[in-house]
């Protein structure tokens, strides 16, 4: 819990990294939770605290805007930790805390009493056994999702990834470059949806619509639809064609940059 005495924030020596670690410890946050609150990767926070990388101008701006930490204090140890226009009581209104690790279903950090889960990015690849491969530096593109929202939507965060859309065949639903949440647990065609799937030597992102049902419960035909009407719809009905499709997961939400 954040204290209220400003004596903790007296001028001090040491390095910028040690002062950053002191401030983070005063908030009782892990590097991972603090990184999420800052919008940086855990590796970035760790490298600053270890004095491997100095705080950049963007870093100083972010920690000043979010927490009111004085750039002069962080860089040089001069003055008080918090600038005059900020106070710890002001920060406590948007308190960020570590999760309760003893509680099942906890998130990666707690903000204002609610758990949040960090979901990383991956790429679709036919060369990967699961159809997805981690992206180098993916921790820099992790996004936080409300744990309660994920539960309501039936999304298992351990089986969820962020995938950047390539191409315009699903425009306007999924625009080129959009980041979309892929739920790997939904790898059966039980209902209509937008799926990532492997077919031969290619990976596709299309709307799949089951048509009819066989005694086995499998669809008797599958419509492969592009939301962009410039692309034709394909219908496959032969068992060999249906079996050639291996679903990776279903897309559940999309984030675009305007």
Residue pairs with C-beta under 8 A, 6 or more apart in sequence:
1 28
1 97
2 26
2 27
2 28
2 88
2 91
2 92
2 95
3 26
3 88
4 88
4 89
6 80
6 82
8 26
8 81
9 73
9 80
9 81
9 82
10 80
11 73
11 77
11 78
11 79
11 80
12 19
12 22
12 77
13 77
14 77
15 51
16 48
16 51
16 54
16 55
16 74
16 75
17 48
17 49
17 50
17 51
18 49
18 51
19 73
19 74
19 77
19 81
20 45
20 48
20 49
20 55
20 63
20 74
21 49
23 67
23 69
23 74
23 81
24 31
24 34
24 45
24 49
27 34
27 96
28 97
28 98
29 37
29 96
29 97
29 98
29 109
30 98
30 109
31 42
31 45
31 46
31 49
32 42
32 108
32 109
32 118
33 96
33 97
33 98
33 99
33 108
33 109
34 45
34 96
35 41
35 42
35 44
35 45
36 108
36 109
36 116
36 118
36 142
36 144
37 66
37 96
37 109
37 111
38 45
38 59
38 62
38 63
38 66
39 62
40 59
40 62
40 140
41 137
41 139
41 140
41 142
42 139
43 139
44 53
44 59
44 140
47 53
48 54
48 55
48 59
54 75
55 63
55 71
55 74
55 75
60 71
60 74
60 75
63 69
63 74
64 70
64 71
64 83
67 82
67 86
67 91
68 82
68 83
68 85
68 86
68 87
68 90
68 91
69 81
69 82
69 83
70 79
70 80
70 81
70 82
70 83
72 78
72 79
73 79
73 80
73 81
82 88
94 111
94 112
95 111
95 112
95 113
96 109
96 110
96 111
97 109
97 110
97 111
98 109
98 110
99 106
99 107
99 108
99 109
99 110
99 115
100 106
100 110
105 115
105 147
105 151
106 115
106 147
107 115
107 116
107 117
107 147
108 116
108 117
108 118
108 144
109 115
109 116
109 118
109 144
110 116
114 146
114 147
114 148
115 146
115 147
115 148
116 144
116 145
116 146
116 147
117 144
117 145
117 146
117 147
117 150
117 157
118 142
118 143
118 144
119 142
119 143
119 144
119 145
119 157
119 160
119 161
119 162
119 181
120 134
120 135
120 138
120 139
120 141
120 142
120 161
120 162
121 135
121 138
121 141
121 142
121 161
121 162
121 163
121 164
121 179
122 132
122 133
122 134
122 135
122 138
122 161
122 162
122 163
122 182
123 132
123 133
123 134
123 135
123 163
123 164
124 131
124 132
124 163
124 196
124 203
124 205
124 248
125 131
125 132
125 133
125 203
126 198
126 201
126 202
126 203
127 133
130 184
130 248
131 196
131 197
131 198
131 203
131 246
131 248
131 249
132 161
132 163
132 182
132 184
132 248
135 141
141 162
141 179
142 162
143 162
143 179
143 255
145 157
145 181
147 157
150 156
150 157
150 160
153 252
155 181
155 183
155 185
155 252
156 183
156 185
159 183
159 184
159 185
159 249
160 181
160 182
160 183
160 184
160 252
161 181
161 182
161 184
161 249
162 179
162 180
162 181
162 182
163 179
163 180
163 182
163 196
163 251
164 177
164 178
164 179
164 180
165 174
165 175
165 176
165 177
165 178
165 179
165 180
165 205
165 254
166 176
166 177
167 176
167 205
168 175
168 176
168 228
169 205
169 206
169 226
169 227
169 228
169 231
170 194
170 205
170 206
170 207
170 226
170 227
170 228
171 227
171 228
172 227
172 228
173 194
173 207
173 227
173 254
174 180
174 194
174 205
174 227
174 251
174 254
175 256
177 256
177 257
178 254
178 255
178 256
178 257
179 254
179 255
179 256
180 251
180 252
180 253
180 254
180 255
181 251
181 252
181 253
181 254
181 255
182 196
182 248
182 249
182 250
182 251
182 252
183 249
183 250
183 251
183 252
184 248
184 249
185 249
186 193
186 195
186 247
186 249
186 250
186 252
187 247
187 248
187 249
187 250
188 247
189 195
189 208
189 210
189 219
189 222
189 247
190 210
191 210
192 207
192 208
192 209
192 210
193 207
193 208
193 250
193 251
194 205
194 206
194 207
194 208
194 250
194 251
195 205
195 206
195 207
195 208
195 247
195 248
195 249
195 250
195 251
196 203
196 204
196 205
196 247
196 248
196 249
196 250
196 251
197 203
197 204
197 206
197 208
197 245
197 246
197 247
197 248
198 204
198 245
198 246
198 248
199 244
199 245
199 246
200 244
203 248
204 224
205 251
206 224
206 225
206 226
207 223
207 224
207 225
207 226
207 227
208 222
208 223
208 224
208 225
208 247
209 222
209 223
209 225
210 219
210 221
210 222
211 219
211 220
211 221
211 222
211 223
211 235
212 219
212 220
212 221
213 219
213 220
214 220
218 242
219 242
220 237
221 235
221 236
221 237
221 242
222 235
222 236
222 237
222 242
222 245
223 233
223 234
223 235
224 233
224 234
224 235
224 236
225 233
226 232
226 233
236 242
236 245
